[in-house]
């Protein structure tokens, strides 16, 4: 669980598991699992395996690495890009 100590809630992370990795917003650790929000699974070559899922629970024992992802990799699906540069809310 020390892997996640430096990361505040909402940080965009890459979490490695076996021969793939998840990219999503860190939502906490509970009962031995890391929780990512709006996460997508990728194969090691970098191709998406599946669509974005609202919540993913990854057992800590299955995690092989944790790294920061770029903000563009972790855009909330609720965020809307407004062409005028105005906030969508």
C-alpha positions as CSV (number, residue, x, y, z in Angstrom):
1,X,0.0,0.0,0.0
2,X,3.0,2.3,0.3
3,X,3.0,2.5,-3.5
4,X,0.1,4.9,-3.3
5,X,1.1,7.1,-0.4
6,X,2.7,9.9,-2.4
7,X,-0.4,10.2,-4.7
8,X,-3.4,12.4,-3.7
9,X,-6.9,11.3,-4.6
10,X,-7.6,12.2,-8.3
11,X,-4.0,11.7,-9.5
12,X,-3.8,10.2,-12.9
13,X,-1.9,6.9,-12.6
14,X,-0.6,4.0,-14.7
15,X,-1.0,0.8,-12.7
16,X,0.8,-2.3,-14.1
17,X,-0.8,-5.8,-13.7
18,X,0.7,-8.9,-15.4
19,X,1.0,-8.2,-19.1
20,X,-1.1,-5.1,-19.1
21,X,-1.7,-1.8,-17.4
22,X,-4.6,0.4,-16.3
23,X,-4.7,4.2,-16.7
24,X,-7.2,6.0,-14.4
25,X,-7.7,8.5,-11.6
26,X,-6.6,7.2,-8.2
27,X,-9.6,6.9,-5.9
28,X,-8.0,5.3,-2.8
29,X,-7.0,2.0,-1.3
30,X,-9.5,-0.1,0.7
31,X,-9.3,-3.7,2.0
32,X,-6.2,-4.6,0.0
33,X,-7.3,-3.2,-3.3
34,X,-6.4,-0.1,-5.2
35,X,-9.4,1.8,-6.7
36,X,-9.2,3.7,-10.0
37,X,-12.0,5.8,-11.4
38,X,-12.6,6.2,-15.2
39,X,-9.9,3.6,-16.0
40,X,-9.0,1.9,-19.2
41,X,-7.0,-1.3,-19.6
42,X,-4.1,-1.4,-22.1
43,X,-2.0,-4.3,-23.4
44,X,1.7,-3.8,-22.9
45,X,2.3,-2.6,-26.5
46,X,0.0,0.3,-25.6
47,X,-3.2,-0.7,-27.4
48,X,-6.5,-0.4,-25.5
49,X,-8.0,-3.7,-24.6
50,X,-11.4,-2.4,-23.5
51,X,-13.4,0.8,-23.1
52,X,-13.3,3.1,-20.1
53,X,-14.8,1.7,-16.9
54,X,-16.3,3.9,-14.2
55,X,-14.6,2.0,-11.3
56,X,-11.8,-0.6,-11.2
57,X,-10.6,-2.5,-8.1
58,X,-7.1,-4.0,-8.5
59,X,-5.8,-6.3,-5.7
60,X,-2.5,-4.9,-4.4
61,X,-0.9,-8.3,-4.8
62,X,-1.5,-8.2,-8.6
63,X,0.2,-4.8,-9.0
64,X,3.6,-4.8,-10.7
65,X,4.2,-1.0,-10.9
66,X,2.7,2.4,-10.3
67,X,3.6,5.5,-12.2
68,X,2.2,9.0,-12.9
69,X,0.4,9.3,-16.2
70,X,0.0,12.4,-18.3
71,X,-3.1,14.5,-17.6
72,X,-4.3,14.0,-21.1
73,X,-4.4,10.2,-20.4
74,X,-6.7,10.6,-17.5
75,X,-9.4,13.0,-18.6
76,X,-12.7,12.3,-16.8
77,X,-15.3,11.2,-19.2
78,X,-17.7,13.7,-17.5
79,X,-15.4,16.6,-18.6
80,X,-16.4,18.2,-21.8
81,X,-14.1,20.0,-24.1
82,X,-15.7,23.3,-25.0
83,X,-14.3,24.7,-28.2
84,X,-14.7,28.3,-26.9
85,X,-12.5,27.5,-23.9
86,X,-15.3,28.0,-21.4
87,X,-16.0,25.7,-18.6
88,X,-18.7,23.2,-19.4
89,X,-20.3,23.5,-15.9
